[in-house]
Structure formats: C-alpha cells, structure tokens
Amino acid sequence: MDALMESIRYYVPMENPKVVAKAQAVYPGCIRTGDLAAKIHAALVRQGFDKDSTQLATSLSCDEVTRELERQLGGYYGDHFSMGGLAGFPFGGVSSFKAMARHIPVGGNCLIVYAPQVGIDSKGEVGKIERVGKTESSPCCECSIAAHEFVKKVMANEVETPGPVTSPLDAQQTWVGSMLLRHGIRLQQAADPSAELPLALFDCMDEFMKKIVKAGCNEVPSPGRIALVGGIQIITPPGTADFFLPMTFELRNNNAELQENLMDFLLDPPAMS
C-alpha cells in the first residue's frame, strides 16, 4: 500500500503531444501558462513589483476553464481583481479600473492580464475543448463563436447591423458581436477562421483595454505603474498544461505613457541581452 500511495503521490499525467504540437503550430510563440506566470514575475520583480505591493487584476472569460492562469498568477501576487466578462472583454470598464487602482498598496503598482480564449481538444481541433463530465467536445469560446456566427449573418445580409444596446439581458454578447464586425472580412479570408477568431478578438480587446487605462490611469497613486500583459489564452484537455500566446507586455506610468516594452521577457527561450 505504501508503494502504491507513493506512486500516486508522484504521478504526473502525460501531456497530449497532439494538443501541444497543434498549439505551437497554430500559435507560434505560445508558452505554458505556468511558465508565463514565472516569466512575468521575473520581469516585474526587477521593476519593484512584489506580492506585498502589487495589485493583480485580470480580464479573462467568465468560463470556468480559464481559471488556471489566475491561480498560477495568484501564487506570485495573491488574490486578483476581476474586470472580465464574456470572451474576456473588460466589461467592468473605467469604473472597475478605478476601483482596482484604489486597492493598490501604498507605494505599489498594478498588473493587468487580459486575453480572449480558444480551446484545443484532444483530437487537435481548434475551437473545442473537453469539459469534465461531458462525453464529447464542446465549443470554446462559445460566445466568441456566437459572435462570429452573427458577423457572418450580417455580412450575408441575413440580419441587420445592431444599433446601440438598449437591454441588459444579453448586452455583453451583443457588444462582442458588434466589436467583431470590423474584422468580418479578415475572418472570411482566413485559412482557419477558428484559429484567427481569438486573434481578431484580441485586437478589439487590446484597443478597449488601453482606452480604459488611459481614461482611468490617474487613479493609480504616484509613483505607481501599470503593467499590461495581453494575449491569447489557449485551453487544453485535462492532463495537458494550458498555453498562452503573449501579444503585449508593457510598463506604463500613471499617465498611461509607455515606459518600457517587456515582451522580450516572455519569449521562449528568452532573448539574449
């Protein structure tokens, strides 16, 4: 029995090589989320960001499968402030940013990590994921895929372009679809629209997040700084580590002015200085 318990204690599930290969082929430069968290910490500790002085915030999807990254980041920075809604968009807006900024410890800084997500199932299919308790793969991210279907219908003149959102019942989904409309031709022409979808959504999200930061930055007490990490969250089957494709890693002051581009710290392997 002791030998059995010892083997269970040190058992580590084997990663699915098909999933890992697919993630790295479709999203070159992606890294495991545990490595991402470690690299972020290594880069920011040099800038004076530590657990006691850093307010962590995330804007990730409300889907339960996206929580692994937050747990890994929490190992370095503690509990996080959540700004994200459907597809990971920071629907908390300027008000949530200002509220988060008022939580920054005296003399400290904030770190915001934001991303849409995409699944890759055990067969290597992009846009799907196995969920615990389910017998078949299901869409991931569902609301992103629904937004893409809406865009296709608008482009085919099957539905009208929506006007301003007037009802709160499904406001976030309506907003994601509206934001994605500008990338309709891009998605239509993509070799693999399912793989291109999160990249298009990230471009929308990155623009949105930086507008929020610019509008709320003065709430960050001087000399506090704002670290922004944005990219694509790649959700994998149980037993295989999730991945993250870094798209931006910036350090800004409390006037939202860019101070330093830290992307080199997230390269795998890291760039030589």
JOTAWO-V431022 format. One record per backbone hydrogen bond with DSSP energy under -1.0 kcal/mol. CO is the residue of the C=O (numbers start at 0). NH is the residue of the N-H. E is the energy in kcal/mol with one decimal. If there is no record, write none. Layout:
BEGIN
CO | NH | E
CO | NH | E
END
This chain:
BEGIN
0 | 4 | -2.8
1 | 5 | -2.2
2 | 6 | -2.0
3 | 7 | -2.2
4 | 8 | -2.4
5 | 9 | -1.5
7 | 10 | -1.2
15 | 19 | -2.2
16 | 20 | -2.6
17 | 21 | -2.0
18 | 22 | -2.8
19 | 23 | -2.3
20 | 24 | -1.9
21 | 25 | -2.8
22 | 26 | -2.3
26 | 29 | -1.9
30 | 243 | -2.5
31 | 35 | -2.3
32 | 36 | -2.5
33 | 37 | -1.8
34 | 38 | -2.6
35 | 39 | -2.8
36 | 40 | -2.2
37 | 41 | -2.4
38 | 42 | -2.2
39 | 43 | -2.6
40 | 44 | -2.4
43 | 46 | -1.1
43 | 48 | -2.4
44 | 47 | -1.1
49 | 53 | -1.1
52 | 108 | -2.1
54 | 110 | -2.3
55 | 80 | -2.4
56 | 112 | -2.2
57 | 82 | -3.3
58 | 114 | -1.9
62 | 65 | -1.8
63 | 66 | -1.3
66 | 70 | -2.1
67 | 71 | -2.1
68 | 72 | -2.6
69 | 73 | -2.3
72 | 75 | -1.5
72 | 76 | -2.1
73 | 77 | -2.4
80 | 57 | -2.6
82 | 91 | -1.9
84 | 87 | -2.1
85 | 88 | -1.7
88 | 84 | -1.6
88 | 90 | -2.5
89 | 92 | -2.1
91 | 95 | -1.6
92 | 96 | -1.9
93 | 97 | -2.8
94 | 98 | -2.2
95 | 99 | -2.6
96 | 100 | -2.7
97 | 101 | -1.6
99 | 102 | -1.8
100 | 103 | -1.2
104 | 107 | -2.6
108 | 54 | -2.5
109 | 226 | -2.8
110 | 56 | -3.0
111 | 228 | -2.8
112 | 58 | -2.6
113 | 230 | -1.6
115 | 232 | -2.8
117 | 234 | -2.8
118 | 126 | -3.3
120 | 123 | -2.2
124 | 120 | -1.9
126 | 139 | -2.0
128 | 137 | -2.5
130 | 133 | -2.2
137 | 128 | -2.3
139 | 118 | -2.3
140 | 144 | -2.4
141 | 145 | -2.5
142 | 146 | -2.0
143 | 147 | -2.2
144 | 148 | -2.4
145 | 149 | -2.1
146 | 150 | -2.2
147 | 151 | -2.3
148 | 152 | -1.8
149 | 153 | -2.2
150 | 154 | -2.5
151 | 155 | -1.5
152 | 157 | -3.0
153 | 156 | -1.5
169 | 173 | -2.0
170 | 174 | -2.3
171 | 175 | -2.5
172 | 176 | -2.2
173 | 177 | -2.1
174 | 178 | -2.6
175 | 179 | -2.0
179 | 182 | -2.1
180 | 183 | -2.0
182 | 186 | -2.4
183 | 187 | -2.3
184 | 188 | -2.2
191 | 195 | -1.9
192 | 196 | -2.0
195 | 199 | -2.2
196 | 200 | -2.4
197 | 201 | -2.3
198 | 202 | -1.7
199 | 203 | -1.7
200 | 204 | -2.8
201 | 205 | -3.5
202 | 206 | -1.6
203 | 207 | -2.1
204 | 208 | -3.2
205 | 209 | -2.2
206 | 210 | -1.5
207 | 211 | -2.0
208 | 212 | -2.7
209 | 213 | -2.1
210 | 214 | -2.0
211 | 215 | -2.1
212 | 216 | -1.8
215 | 218 | -2.0
216 | 219 | -2.1
220 | 223 | -2.7
224 | 109 | -2.4
225 | 251 | -3.0
226 | 111 | -3.1
227 | 249 | -2.4
228 | 113 | -2.6
229 | 246 | -3.2
229 | 247 | -2.0
231 | 244 | -2.7
232 | 117 | -2.4
233 | 242 | -2.4
234 | 119 | -2.2
236 | 239 | -2.0
241 | 32 | -2.4
242 | 233 | -3.0
243 | 30 | -2.6
244 | 231 | -1.8
247 | 229 | -2.4
248 | 261 | -3.0
249 | 227 | -2.7
250 | 258 | -3.4
250 | 259 | -1.7
251 | 225 | -3.2
252 | 255 | -2.1
256 | 252 | -2.0
259 | 250 | -2.4
261 | 264 | -1.9
262 | 265 | -2.1
263 | 266 | -1.0
263 | 270 | -1.1
END
